[in-house]
Amino acid sequence: MDIIIVGGGKVGSSLAEILCAEHNITVIDLNETRIQSIINDSDVKGIVGNCLQTAILEEAGIGRCKIFISLTDSDEVNILSCLIAKKMKARHCIARVRNPEFDKQLVFMREELGISMMINPDYVSANEIAKVLRFPDAINIETFAKGKVDLTEIRITSGSILENIALSQLSKRLKLDILICAVQRGDDVIIPNGNFVLHAGDKIHVTASHTNMVKFFKSISSAYREKRVKSVVLIGGGRTGYHLAQHLSETGVKVKIIENDEKRCYELSERLDKVNIICGDGTNPDIIREERVYDADAVVSLTGIDEENILMSLLAKNNGVNKVVTKVNRLNLMQLSNSLNLDSVISTKAITVNQILQYVRAKQNSTGNNITTLYRLINDRLEAIEFVCRESRSYVGVPLKKLKLREGILIASIARGNQMIIPRGDDCIMVNDSVVVVTTNSGFEDLNEIFD
């Protein structure tokens, strides 16, 4: 499949590196050094030029392009380049748009202007943070099957009810229909079987219906009700902070933003009438003390400096804050943050890449039992993929115990209508089922490919 990526920054270069193994990728950027670096790192075609010039788009092969992705620093350029690409016969167009003023026009731009997907990384990141604040014990939460299925990552602490339990005994002990579908133990990522025994320090990925996930957290934490987040301090009032504060305040959470830029503080105070805006340095010990930052139920570090976010989160954690969320974009620092036992680490870049990959995989085949949702987890070492079984195949209606899965694969859930099934040996996949697969492999495009 021919894909054109405009903008060779962090997201563009990451997408090119991942997609070039399966597709013909062309990257367009005004920066010659950036293009040369991408060409050196990945098997892609690079073009130095302006994406708004039709000659540049023709050189990139716009006429045979199935997916056009515009990721420049300018919202307007991204939108306009998609419109030009669409006019020049590109099949599907994706634009990154960050300005909140465009939020109310997304439907118009998709339906009237033909832009297939508009992604606001800051809005999506804010939603991800809001999800983990809903369950303070969770490190990360992903959803499938239109919200019917939760995939939640948690760390097992010493003395937990989950410590030293074999997975085959888990549902019986908790009296819940849940499935632990992946475990990170040290540097190892494991797809476990029923004999696997959990240890303190393991990070586990749990699949359940939303209702059972709530019960699961109540079962593993006697202080579940006390842990509910009612007050949050956001250190940094950028775009992600704005979207998060707006979402939380609308759900009744008390929100305080500490922002260093005076002009930005005025903007936030005009837009967020229910949020307490403090103009000051969120890393200043005097500000932290005066604003009683560590008395909040949760602290979210959202400055533009990764190291600053990590340091502030560590200080908050060490001073007894129950839930800490850290925004980190650089991959090497994300890996370091894992060793520091931070609660939840959010990467806007990774979230954006995941969203676009999900769309690309879904469009890869116009027919068949292809992907509707894709999440890349544990620094891209684990994939959670949702397929919709749209047509009958050899495995449909066959009990799972009679089917052979490829190594490194687990079927984590089956959603059938309003029913969510944690699959056992006698369960079957039926036409129109939504099937979530967790795997340490990558590159699956169709449900048929998971079977040996």
N, C-alpha and C positions, 0 to 999 in steps of 0.2 A: 504494500500500500504506500502511495506517495504522500508524504506529510511535509508541509513547510512550517518552520518555526521562525517567527520574527522576534528578534531579541535574544542575544546570547548571554544573558546574565545568569544568576544562580539557578533560577527555575528553568530557563531555556536550555542551558548547558546540561543540567541534570536530565531533563526530558530527552534531549538528543542522545545522551549516553545510554539511557535505558532502551529507547525505542529503536536505535540503529541496528540492534541485533535481529529485529523482526521486520523492519520497514525501510523504505528508501527515504532518508531524511535530508532535507536541505535547510540550512540555517542562514538567515539574513540579518546582518547587523551593520551599523555605520562604522563600528570600531574594528579596524583591520587586525589589531593585536588580539582582540577577543575572538575573532573568527579563526585566526591562525591557531590559537590555543585549543579551540573546539575541534578543529580538523586534526590536530596532533593527538588529541585524546580519544576521539571517536571516529568511526567509519562513516562520515557524513560529508555532504557537499556544502561548502561555505561560500557565501556571496557577500562581498562588502558593498553596501549600497542602501538607498532609501526605499523602504517598503511601500511608499506611496507612489513610486514611479512605476508605471505599467511595464516599462522595458525591463526593470529589475525583476518584476514578478514573472514576466514571460521567460526570462533567463532561468528562473527557479523552477519553471515547469508548471505554472499555475493552472493551465488547461487540463492537466491530468491529476491535479491535486485532489485527494479525497478529504483531507483535513488540513485546514489552515489555522494556525495558532499564533495569536499576536500578544506578545508579552513585553512590549517596550515600557519605559517608565512613564509614558504619557497615555492617559485614558483615551483622549481624543484621537491620538494616532492609532491606538489599538482598534477603536470602533471604526474609524474611517478606512483603515487598511482592510478590515473584514468586509466592509461594504464594497470596496474596490475588488477584492478577491472574489466575492460572491458574484459580482457582475462579470468577472472574467472566468466564470464556470467552476470555481472551487465548490466542492459538494457541501462540506460542513465547515463552519467558521467558529472559532473560540476567541473571545476577547477577555483579557484581564482588565477589570475596571475597579478602581479603589475609591473613587470619590463618592461619599454617601449621597450626594445630590442625584446620582444616577439610579439609586436603589428603586425609586418609584417608577422608573421607566424601563425596568428590565423586561417586563412582559411585552411592552410595545416594541422594544428593540428586537426581541426574539420573533414575535409574530408578524410585525409589519416590516422590519428591515431584514429579516432572514438570518440574524446572527444566532447560531444554534445554541451556544452556551456562553453566558457571561459569568465570570467567576470573580468575586470580591474576596481576596485572600484574608483580609482583616475581619470581614464579617464571618467567614467560615471558621477562622481561628477563634473568634469570640464564642461561637456556638460550641466548639469543641471544649473550650474552657468551662463554659456554663454547664456542660454535661458532667464533667468530672467534679464540679462543685456540688452537683446534686447528690453524688455519692462520695463523700470525703475519703472513704477508704480506697477508692478506685484511683489507679494511676492513669488509666485511659479507658474510654468507652467508645465503641463503634456500634452503629445500628444497621440492621438489614431488614429486608422484607417490609418496607414502608413502616418501620418502627416496631414491628412485632418481635424482633429478635435483637437482644443486646449481646455484644461481645466485650467483656470487661477484663481489664488487666489489674491484678492486685499483687501485692507482695505478702508472703506468709511470714508473720512475725513469730518470735519464740513464744511458746505457750498458747498459740492459736489452736482452735478446735480442729484446724486442718493439718496441723503438724503431725508427721509420722502416720498418716492415714493412707491406705491403699485406695486407688481410685475406684476399684470395684466395690468398695464399701461406702463410698461417699454419699450416694443418693439415699441409701438406707439409713445412714447416721443422721443426715440433715433432713430426711423426709421431704426432699425437693427433687424435681425433675431438672437437673442441671448436668452440664458436661464440661470437664476440664479438657480442652482440646490442644493446648500447647503449654510447654513449661520452659522457662529460661533458667538454667542453673549454671551460674558462673558465666563462662563463655559459650556454653552449649545451649542450643535450641532443640527441644525434643518434642516429637509428636508421641505422646505416651499411650500405653495400653493399660488394661485394667490392673495389672500387677505393679504398676508404677507407684512408688511411695513418695509422698510429698515431704519436703524438709523445710525447716525455717530458712528464710533467705530466698527461697524460690519465688520467681515471678510467674504467675499462672494466668492463662487466658481462659475465662469462663463464659460458656454460652448458656443462655436461658431466655425465656420470655421475660418481658419487662416486669410483669407481676412477680414471677419467681426470683428475678434478680433482686427486687426490693426485699423479699423474704430471705434471700441468701445473705444479704448484708446484715439483716436483723439477726440471723442465726450465728454469724461469725463475730458479731460485735454487740456485747450487752449494753454498750453506751451509744447505740445507733441514734436514738432520738436526740441525745445531747450533742452528737456530732453534726447535726444538721446545720448548714451554713445560714446564718441570719445576718451576719455583718461581714463585709469584704473591704479591704484596702487595696486599691490599685496603684502601684508605683509606676507612673508613666501614663500620660493622657493622650497618647497617639490614637490612630484610627482604630486599632484593636481595642484599646481601652474605652473609646467612645461607644463602640458597638456593644461591648460587654456590659458597661455601666447601664446603657439603655435597656438591655435585656434583663439584667438582674433587678434594676429598680422597678420594672414593670411587674416582676413576680414577687415584690414585697421585700426584697433583700435591701438592707441598709448599706449604701455604697459611698465610699470616700475615695476621691482621686487626688494623689499628690503629683503635681506637675510643675516642672521648673520654669517653663516658658510662660511669661505673663500674658502674652497675646493669646496663646493657646488656652489659657485658663479662662479668659473672657469668652472665647468661642464656646468652650465646654459649658460654662455657666449659663449661656444663652440657650443652648440646646438641651441641657439636662437639668430641668428645674427641680427634680427630686434627689439630685446627687450633690453631696458636699464636696466642693472643689477647693483644694488647698494649694496655694502658689508657693512652692518651695522645693528644695532638693530632697527627694525621698531617701537619699543615702546619708543625709546629715543626721547624726545622732540626736541633736537637739530637736529637730523636726519629728523624728521617730518618737522621742519621749513625749513631746508636747501633744502630738496627735494620737498617742497611745496605740501605735500601729500594732504592737504585739498583743493587744487585747482583742483584736478582731478574730472572728472565727476562721478567716482565710486571708492570705496575702498573695497577690498576684503581681509578679515582677515583669513589667512590660516596657522597660526602657529600650532604647535602640542599641544598647551595648550588652552583648552576651555575657561578658565577664561580670559586669555590674549586676545583671539579673541573677546570675548564679550566686554571687556573694550575698546579695540581699535575701535570697531565698534561704541560704544556709543560716544566716543570722536569725531570720524569722523562725525557722525550724528549731534552732538551738534555744530560742527564747519562748518556746512552748506554743507557737501557733499550730493549731490542729491540722490545717490544710494549706499547703504551699504549692503554687503553680508558677513555673518558670518558662519564660519565652526564650528559646535558644534557636539560632538558625544555622550556625556553623557546625558541620557534621562532626569534626574532631571534638568540639566542646560538648556536643550531645552525647558522644561516647564517654567522655570524661564525667559528665553529669550522672551517668548511670552508676559509676563507681562511688559517687558521693551520696547515694541513697536519697536523692531528692524525690519528693512525692510524684509530681506530674510535670513532665517536660513537653512543651508544645513548640513545634517548628512550623511557622507559617509557610516556609518553602516546601517542607515535606507534605503538608496538607494540600497545598496547591498542586504539587506534582501528582499526588494520589488522585485528586479530583479529575485532573485532565487525563491521566492514565486510565481511569475508570471509563471515561467517555470514549477514548480511543479504542479500548478493548471492546466496548459495547458496539461500536460502529465497524469493527473489523469484519464481521460477518453480518450481512443483512438478514440472513435466515439462520435457522439452527438454534441450539440450546446455548446461547452465548451469554456473555457477562453483562450484568446490570450494575453491580457494585464491586469495587476492588479497594482493599486497604493494604498498604505495605507497612509492616510492623517490625519492631525490634531492629531498627536501623536497616530496613529492607531485607532482613533475613527470613521473614515470615510473610506469607500472603494469606489474607482472608478474602475469599472470592464468592460472590453470590451469582449463581446461574439461575435462569428460569427455564424449566423443561418445557419447551414450546411444541415439541413433536415427539412422537413415539420412536424409541430406539430399543435395542436389544436388552438394555438394562431396566426398562420401564416395567413396573409390576413384578419385578423379581426381588425376593427377600435379600436384604443387604448381606446376610451371612453366606449367600450363594454367589456373591460377586467378589471379585478380587480387585482391590484398590492398588494403585501404584505405590511404591515405597515413599514415605514422607508425606502421606495424605490422610486426612481424617474428614469424614462428613460430620459437620458440627451441628447442623439443624436442617429441618425440612419444614417449610411453612406451606400449609394447604388451606386456602380460604382464610378463615379467621383462626384456624388451629395452628399452633406451633408445636412441632414434634422434635424431641431429643431422640435421635435415631438409635434403635437397637437392632439386633440381628433379624428380627421378623418384620421390621418395617420395610416399606418399598417406596421408591420414587415413582410418582405418577405424573402424567401430563398436566401442565400448568402449576406444578409445584415450584416453589422458590427454594433452592438448595444452597446452603452455605458450606463451603469447603475451606479447610485450613491446611496449608501446605508449606513445607520448607523449600519446595521447588518454585519455579517461576515460568511464565510464558504460556500458561494454559489459556485457551481461547474458547473451548467448548466443553460442556459437561462430559461428553463422550471420552475426552482425553484423560480423565482421572482413573479410568478403569484399565487394567492390564489385559 
